[in-house]
Amino acid sequence: MLYAAMLTLVGSLLAQSAPAPPTAVPAIVTTAWLQQHLNDANVRVMFTGNKATYDRGHIPGARYIGHDTVMLMSGNQGLPAPAVLASVLAQGGAADNTHIVIYGDVTTGWLFMALASLGHAADVSMLEAGIDTWMAEGRTVSTTAPPPGNGTLTVRAGGDVVVDAPYVKARLESPAVRVLDVRTTDEWNAGRLPGATLVLWQDLFADVNTQKLKPIDEIKKVFATAGVTSGQEVITYCAIGMRASMVYWAARAAGVPARVYVGSFTDWQRTATNPIVK
């Protein structure tokens, strides 16, 4: 009986020492929310984008994630192997039973996609705006980079978010799929996938210059305007997957099933038998 009591006590102490699983957090968090939770043990902040911008001043505790560390820099510029990616992101502060808040530039979408590919999409939120807004509100910034994270980020099932050309080609005429081209109008006019719908990634923002995102209800309208119906899967593509990953995040945030054609139009046009329309 004494032995059982000791085991109960040890289990209780271990549970108290580990970060508690975070409660439900919205897909977009406000600067006020992040300020309130900045010192929570289970909240981690990641910045991705220009390193000089990070060095000039970042949200206290935010770790810098170099885009080249979460992207294969040759071929179709896809994601590294899951084990490699998990190691990189763990050093950036990601860990099981934590919630990650991302901010930076348009590369935030790629970072979200990387985390989603490991099965951690539900553990990630976007900050509603960038560092300029944070500073304009009189919030503290830091020029000190925190040490690398040392937690464990488990690769989970359900991270099959990236698709290839054959996957897309087989679904071009499927009513269950809506292919979204998120390039510029000029790129669209020069050639696109048959049946694709043009969506400008800038339409996700109230102010692109400050990275001020629209509220979720307005982001949902972007997809509704594009003709996305209930239950349809969205496949996003651009030139090399960067803008596509941002719209992929937005779709997931709006509750729309989505995947990313990371190779995008650069990969598509390499194969002569892949149809292109103008």
C-alpha positions as a printed Julia matrix, in Angstrom:
278×3 Matrix{Float64}:
   0.0    0.0     0.0
   2.87   2.37    0.83
   4.51   1.45   -2.48
   1.33   2.32   -4.37
   1.11   5.67   -2.6
   4.71   6.45   -3.53
   4.02   5.65   -7.19
   1.01   7.97   -7.13
   3.13  10.78   -5.64
   5.89  10.35   -8.21
   3.39  10.36  -11.06
   1.83  13.53   -9.72
   5.22  15.27   -9.49
   6.15  14.25  -13.02
   2.85  15.54  -14.37
   3.41  18.88  -12.62
   6.92  19.25  -14.08
   5.84  18.71  -17.71
   4.14  21.46  -19.74
   0.39  21.05  -19.62
  -1.25  20.38  -22.98
  -2.46  23.75  -24.33
  -6.15  24.47  -24.42
  -7.83  25.27  -27.74
  -6.21  28.27  -29.39
  -7.64  30.05  -32.46
  -5.9   29.8   -35.83
  -5.1   33.52  -35.63
  -4.06  35.01  -32.31
  -3.97  38.7   -31.47
  -0.92  40.55  -30.23
  -2.74  41.02  -26.93
  -3.25  37.25  -26.62
   0.41  36.57  -27.29
   1.52  39.23  -24.81
  -0.67  37.6   -22.17
   0.71  34.1   -22.88
   4.3   35.0   -23.77
   5.71  33.43  -20.61
   3.52  30.32  -20.67
   5.72  27.21  -20.63
   3.66  25.59  -23.37
   3.64  28.54  -25.8
   6.5   28.9   -28.28
   7.09  31.7   -30.78
   8.82  31.3   -34.15
   9.9   33.99  -36.6
  10.59  33.17  -40.24
  11.67  35.61  -42.88
  14.5   38.12  -43.18
  17.25  37.39  -40.62
  18.21  41.08  -40.44
  14.64  41.92  -39.43
  14.82  39.34  -36.64
  18.19  40.64  -35.47
  16.98  44.25  -35.3
  14.32  43.26  -32.81
  11.94  40.36  -32.32
   9.21  39.29  -29.94
  10.93  38.18  -26.7
  11.57  34.44  -26.73
  10.97  34.08  -30.47
  13.37  31.76  -32.26
  14.5   32.33  -35.82
  13.72  29.59  -38.36
  15.77  29.97  -41.52
  13.73  29.14  -44.57
  16.6   27.12  -45.98
  16.4   24.78  -42.97
  12.82  23.7   -43.71
  13.09  23.52  -47.49
  15.04  21.37  -49.92
  17.04  23.93  -51.87
  17.3   21.86  -55.06
  14.98  19.99  -57.41
  11.33  20.77  -56.67
  12.2   22.58  -53.44
  10.06  20.35  -51.25
  10.24  19.51  -47.57
  13.13  17.65  -45.92
  12.56  14.12  -44.63
  10.19  14.07  -41.62
  12.88  13.07  -39.1
  15.19  15.85  -40.31
  12.37  18.38  -40.29
  11.27  17.38  -36.79
  14.82  17.85  -35.51
  15.12  21.32  -37.07
  11.75  22.45  -35.74
  12.46  21.06  -32.27
  15.61  23.19  -32.15
  13.37  26.08  -33.12
  11.26  25.46  -30.0
   8.52  23.17  -31.29
   7.69  20.25  -29.0
   4.88  17.9   -28.14
   2.2   19.41  -25.89
   3.11  22.96  -26.85
   1.41  25.59  -28.98
   3.4   27.44  -31.61
   2.76  31.0   -32.73
   4.3   31.98  -36.07
   5.02  35.43  -37.43
   7.24  36.9   -40.15
   6.63  37.39  -43.88
   4.93  35.29  -46.58
   7.24  32.39  -45.68
   5.1   31.84  -42.57
   2.85  29.69  -44.74
   5.73  27.36  -45.58
   6.63  27.03  -41.9
   3.03  26.16  -41.08
   3.03  23.59  -43.89
   6.23  22.07  -42.5
   4.66  21.66  -39.06
   1.42  20.36  -40.59
   3.36  17.78  -42.58
   4.47  16.3   -39.25
   0.88  16.14  -38.01
   1.03  19.28  -35.85
  -1.31  21.64  -37.74
  -3.65  21.91  -34.76
  -0.75  23.06  -32.58
  -0.01  26.17  -34.63
  -1.46  29.68  -34.84
  -0.52  32.71  -36.9
   0.04  36.04  -35.18
  -2.47  38.54  -36.51
   0.25  40.99  -37.62
   4.01  41.48  -37.83
   6.71  43.06  -35.72
   5.88  46.62  -36.84
   2.42  46.33  -35.31
   3.85  44.75  -32.16
   6.24  47.69  -31.74
   3.65  50.32  -32.65
   1.54  49.03  -29.76
   4.44  49.72  -27.4
   5.25  46.08  -26.76
   8.74  44.97  -25.76
  11.18  43.59  -28.32
  14.46  41.74  -27.84
  17.7   41.47  -29.77
  18.8   38.37  -27.85
  18.29  35.03  -29.54
  17.15  32.32  -27.1
  19.1   29.04  -27.0
  17.95  26.2   -29.28
  14.98  24.21  -28.06
  15.62  20.76  -26.64
  12.15  19.25  -26.63
  10.84  16.29  -28.6
   8.62  16.83  -31.64
   6.95  13.56  -32.56
   6.15  12.83  -36.2
   2.43  12.05  -36.19
   0.12  10.42  -38.69
  -2.12  12.58  -40.84
   0.59  14.84  -42.19
   0.13  14.0   -45.89
  -0.39  17.61  -46.95
   1.98  17.75  -49.93
   0.93  16.34  -53.32
   2.67  15.88  -56.66
   1.77  16.39  -60.32
   0.16  12.95  -60.87
  -2.09  13.52  -57.85
  -3.21  16.87  -59.22
  -3.58  15.67  -62.82
  -5.86  12.82  -61.74
  -8.2   15.3   -60.06
  -8.37  18.19  -62.53
 -11.95  17.3   -63.5
 -13.11  16.04  -60.12
 -16.06  17.95  -58.61
 -14.7   17.02  -55.19
 -11.57  19.13  -55.76
 -11.02  22.84  -56.38
  -7.57  23.74  -57.74
  -6.48  27.24  -56.76
  -3.82  29.16  -58.67
  -2.43  31.75  -56.24
   0.03  33.48  -58.57
  -0.27  36.97  -60.04
  -2.76  37.83  -62.77
   0.09  38.11  -65.29
   1.35  34.63  -64.4
  -2.2   33.3   -64.63
  -2.71  34.82  -68.09
   0.59  33.34  -69.33
  -0.6   29.79  -68.64
  -2.35  27.81  -65.93
  -3.73  24.39  -65.02
  -7.08  23.55  -66.65
 -10.04  24.38  -64.42
  -7.94  26.27  -61.88
  -9.41  29.29  -60.11
  -7.32  32.41  -59.53
  -6.98  33.51  -55.89
  -4.58  36.3   -54.94
  -2.73  35.48  -51.72
  -2.74  39.19  -50.86
  -6.52  38.91  -50.37
  -5.82  37.12  -47.09
  -4.49  40.35  -45.62
  -6.12  43.54  -44.42
  -2.68  45.16  -44.83
   0.1   43.26  -46.6
   2.8   45.74  -45.55
   2.26  45.06  -41.84
   1.24  41.41  -42.41
  -2.13  42.24  -40.85
  -4.34  39.22  -41.54
  -8.05  39.45  -42.15
 -10.34  37.85  -39.54
 -11.21  34.2   -40.17
 -14.76  35.04  -41.29
 -13.37  37.28  -44.05
 -10.81  34.65  -45.05
 -13.68  32.17  -45.41
 -15.29  34.59  -47.87
 -12.15  34.49  -50.03
 -12.68  30.76  -50.56
 -16.43  31.1   -51.01
 -15.82  33.74  -53.71
 -13.44  31.3   -55.41
 -16.29  28.8   -55.66
 -15.11  26.43  -52.95
 -18.12  24.49  -51.68
 -18.68  22.52  -48.51
 -16.67  19.31  -48.45
 -14.48  20.18  -51.43
 -10.76  19.61  -51.11
  -8.59  22.53  -52.15
  -5.24  22.07  -53.9
  -3.1   25.19  -54.0
  -0.24  25.94  -56.38
   1.88  28.94  -57.37
   5.35  28.99  -58.98
   7.45  27.09  -56.4
   5.06  26.49  -53.5
   5.72  29.55  -51.33
   2.51  31.49  -51.94
   0.62  28.21  -52.26
   1.62  27.25  -48.73
   0.23  30.54  -47.38
  -3.13  29.94  -49.01
  -2.97  26.33  -47.79
  -2.69  27.66  -44.23
  -5.64  29.98  -44.84
  -7.77  27.1   -46.14
  -6.99  24.98  -43.09
  -7.71  27.95  -40.82
 -11.07  28.43  -42.56
 -11.96  24.77  -42.06
 -11.43  23.81  -45.7
  -9.67  20.46  -46.43
  -6.51  21.35  -48.34
  -3.25  20.11  -49.82
  -0.28  21.85  -51.43
   1.19  21.09  -54.82
   4.65  22.18  -53.7
   6.34  21.69  -57.07
   3.67  24.02  -58.46
   3.75  25.46  -61.97
   7.54  25.2   -62.25
   7.25  21.44  -61.83
   4.04  21.11  -63.86
   5.46  22.63  -67.03
   8.49  20.3   -67.01
   6.29  17.49  -68.36
   5.09  18.04  -71.9
   1.96  15.92  -71.41
   0.7   18.05  -68.51
  -2.05  20.28  -69.95
  -1.73  24.08  -69.77
  -4.41  26.55  -70.84
  -4.39  30.3   -71.43
